[in-house]
Amino acid sequence: MSRPLRIEYSDAWYHVMNRGRRSEKVFFDKDDYQAFIQVMIDSTKMWNLRISAYCLMPNHYHLLVQTPDANISRCMRHINGVYTQRFNSLHRSEGQLFRGRYKAILVSADDYLLRLVSYIHRNPVKAGLAEKPEDYPWSSHKAYLSISKKWEWLNKAFIYSLLTKNRKTQISRYHRFMTAPDDDELSAVIDGKKWPSVIGPKDFLDWIKGNYYALKHNEDVPEAKTLAPSVELINQIICSFYKIEPDGLFKSQRGVFNEPRNSAIYLVRMLRHDTLKEIGNQYDIQKYSSVSSSIERMRQQIDEDPKLRKRVEQLMKRILKSQKQT
């Protein structure tokens, strides 16, 4: 069954949620939670994603995000895909982790954002996992009560501005806001089985209908792999970037780090979500486990080497820019 296109535009806000397959756990321990947080941080840098609130629950997560580059689908594909790889690596498992495509509600940039921040940060209390939001370690609630630099990656400024323009009173105003009663009406909508595609005041809903009504006629257009950058394009840009011949992407020598080849394998997985078998066929790798190991080693090296991470980010941007021009 094909999936409808997302409504995407610059600076759009979304409440995003995804749940484990068959409601199974997607976070088992501290390493899992920290791995997901790192993926979020990386996504803010790689995809210019602004994350303003999050809550990671054992079998699902909630995010409040803004997309300056109108790329919610790309961002969430990256977050879900990369975290699934890291989870499978940590737990020596394989296959699908989440139940499918994430849910996303398009949200107006006003008081509705505050109501969602409250809902997201109260989630552990509602689920009986904590007595107070500040008792739960895997949400962004504590970030709004802190001036620590470790939270600089979180986009708190706009949420604070909805509470007060006085920077000196932002934390106290947020704390007071979080002690107010729950918004039962909004909670009922989000906790329901079927999410609305948009929430906001009438003028916002009318604006969306007026500008994006045409999408209703395209509900049979899937986000097919054919819309992703081709393997040929990825290889071409990598060869140009590293100034090598195409044959260099197919040479493998034990103990020797072939950065162009490893980058190609990694980016085909990240940008196209090709299977291990497909990638193995493309780069003459016989064992699926070898493909998986190559991707995981590259991921670890990207985490540890800022210069390598920068080169991979440059490659991603060139590939996606070229894709738009084709």
N, C-alpha and C positions, 0 to 999 in steps of 0.2 A: 504494500500500500504506500503510495507516494505521500510526501509531507508538504504542507503548505509553506510558502515562503514567509520568512520573518519580515516584520515591518522594521526597517533599519534606516536611520538618518543620523546626521551628525549631532552629537551631544544628547542622544536619546538615553533615557533612564529605564532600567529593567529590574524587576525582582525575579531572580532566577532560582530554581530549585531542581535538584535531581535526587533520585532515590536508588538504593541498591537493588539489583535484580532480585525479584521475589521478596523485596523488603529485607534482604539480607544485609549484614553489616558491611560498611565500606571503610570504617575506621575501627581498628581493634586496639591499638595502643598509641603511645605518645609519638612513636616514629611515623605512624600513618598520618596523624593530625599535622605534625610538623612538615611532612612531605607535601601535603596539600597546601599548606600555607606558603611553602616555598614556591610551589607552582603558581599560586596567585601572585606572589611578588614578582616572579619572572614574567608573568603575563602583563603586569603593569608596565614593564620596561619594553618588552618585545612587541606588544600590540597596542600600546598607549591606552590600555584599559584602566579606568578609574574605579576602584573598589571602595565603596563608602561604608559598607557593613557586611558582616558575615557571621554565620553560626554553623559550626560543624557538629552534627549530631551523629550518634553511632551508625545509623543506617541511611542518613540523607544530609544534605546541606542546603543552606539558604544564602544567597548573595544579593546585595543591592549594588548595582554597577551602572556606570555611565560610559558611553562609547563615543568619544570625540570623532573617531574615524568611521562611524557607522558600520561596525564590524562585529556585532554580537555573535553571529554564527561562527565566525572564524575564532574568536576568543574562547568561546565555550567548547568548541571542538578541540582546541589546544588544551584547555584545562582538564577536560574529561579524559582525553586521550593520553596525555602525559602522566596524569595521576594514575590512571589504570595501569600503565607500564610500570610505574614505580611501585604500586601496590603489589602487582604480580611478581615483581623482582624481590620485594621484601618478604613475601609470603610463599615464594616458590610455586606460584599458581599461574594460570593462563586463562585467556578467554575474556568474555564480557564481564564487567564489574557493575555497571549501572543498568537500570532496567530499559534504557533506550534514550531517546532524545530528551534533553532537559526541557522543563517547563519554563516559560518566561512571560511575565506580564509587563507590558509597556506602561510606564507610570508618568504622570504629569510632574513637572519639576516645581512642586509646591508643598503644601502641608501634607499631601499624601506620602511624600518621602519620609517625613518625620514619623508618621503613623507606621510605616513599614520598618523603620529602624527600631521602633519600640517593639513591634511584633517579633522581629528577628532576634533581638537581644533577650526577649522574655521567653523564647522558645524552650530553653532548658528547664525553666521554672514550671512552665505549663506541662512539660513531659515528666516532671518529678525527678529530674536529674540534679537540681540545685534548689536551694531555698530562695536565693536571690540571684539576679543576673551576674553580680560581681563574683559569685562563688564558682561560676562555670569558667574554666580556663580556655575553652576553644571557641570563643566568640570575640567580636571586636568591641564589646561593651567597655572593657577596661581601658581600651585605647582612648575612648572619649572622656575618661576620667584622668588621663595622663598627659604629660608634656614630654615624655621620653622620646628621644630621637629614633628609637627602634620602631616607632609607629609612623614614621614619616612617609612610608609607602602607601599608607591608608589615606584616602581622600576625605578628610573630615571637614574641611573648610566650608563647603557649601551647606552641609547639614547644620553646622554651628550657626551659619549666617541666617538660617531659617528660624533659629531660636533667638538670636540677638546679634546686633552689629558691634557690640562692645566686646572686644577680644578678651578683656580682663574678667568678664563674667561668664564666658562661654561654658566652662566646666560646671560651674554652680547651676547655671540655667539648664544644662543637660541633665544633671543629677535631679533637679526638681521635676523636669519633664518626665523622667523615668519613674517617678513615684506616683504619677497620675494614674487613674484607673485604665484598664485595658480598653482598647477599641473593639468591642464585641462584634460590631458590624463588619469591620474589615477582617477580623479573625475568622468569621463565619465564611467569608468569601474565599480566603486563602486555604482554609482547612477543608473546603468542599472538594468533591471529586473532580469537578470540571472547572478549571481556571478560566476567568475571562481573558481575552487577549489584551484588553486595555482597561486601566482604571484612572479616574481623574474627574474633574468637574465637567459640566456639560459643554463648555466652550472648547475644552481640550478634546473631548470625544468627537465633537462636531468637526474640529480641525483635522483629526485623524481620518474620519470618514470622508471628508472632502478631498484630502490629498492622497489617500491610499485605498479608496474604494476599488480601484482597478485591480488590486491584488486579489480581490475575491474571484475574479475571473481567471486567475492563474493558479488555483489551488492544486491543479494536477501537475505542476512543475516541481519535480523533486530536486533536492540538493544532491545531484548525481555526481559521481566521481569524474564524469566528463567535464564538469565545471572547474575542477581542480587543475593546478598546473600539471602539464604532461611530464612524464619522466624525461622525455627528450629535451624539453625546455629547461628542466632542473639541471640535467647533465651539461647542456650547452652553456648555461650561465656559470656553473661551477668551473668548467674548463676555461672559460674566459677569465674568471676571477683569479684562478691560480696560474693562468698562462701555461696550460698543459694540453697535450693531445688527448682525444677521447679515450685512447687505449689506456691512459693512466688511471682511469676509473675502474679498470677491470684487472689490475695487477695487485696481487696479495702476496706478501712475504711474511712468514711467521716472525714475530718479534719486531716488525717494522711498522710504525704508525703512518699509514697513508692517509693524510688529512683530507685531500680532495675526495677520495673514495669513501671514507667514513662519513664525511659531510653529506655526500650524495645519498648514501643509504639512510642516514638519519633524517634528512629533509624529505625524502620520498615517503618515509613513514609518518613524519609530522604533518606534512602538507597534503598528502594524498590518502593517508591511512591504508596504504596497500597492505595486504597480508604478508606474513613472513615468507610464505611460498612464492608469492608474486615478486617480492624483492629479491629472493634467492635466484629466481629465474632471470631477473634483469641484470644481476651482477655476478652471475656464474658462481653462486654459493650453493653447495649441495645440501647442507644440513640447515634445517630451520633454526636449530639451537645456536648455530654460528651467527645467523642473522640477528637473532635476539641478543646474543652476547655483544655483538658489534654495536648495536643501538644503545644498549645499556652502558657500555664502556664510553661511548661518545657522550652520552648524557652526563656521566660522572665527570668526564674531563671538562665539559662545558661548565659544570658547576664549580670546578676547582680552578679553572684557568680563565681569568677575565678577558685576556686577549683573544683566546679561542672563541669565547662566548660572543665577543664583539664581531668577530669575522662571520660567525654563523648568523647573527642578527642582520649583518649587511647582506649576506646571501639571501636570506628570507625576503628582505625588502626588495632586492633586485628582482627576485623571481616573481613576487606578487605584483610589482610594478609592471613587469613585462607581460604578466598574465592579463592585466587590465587592458593592455594595449593591443592584445591579439583578438 
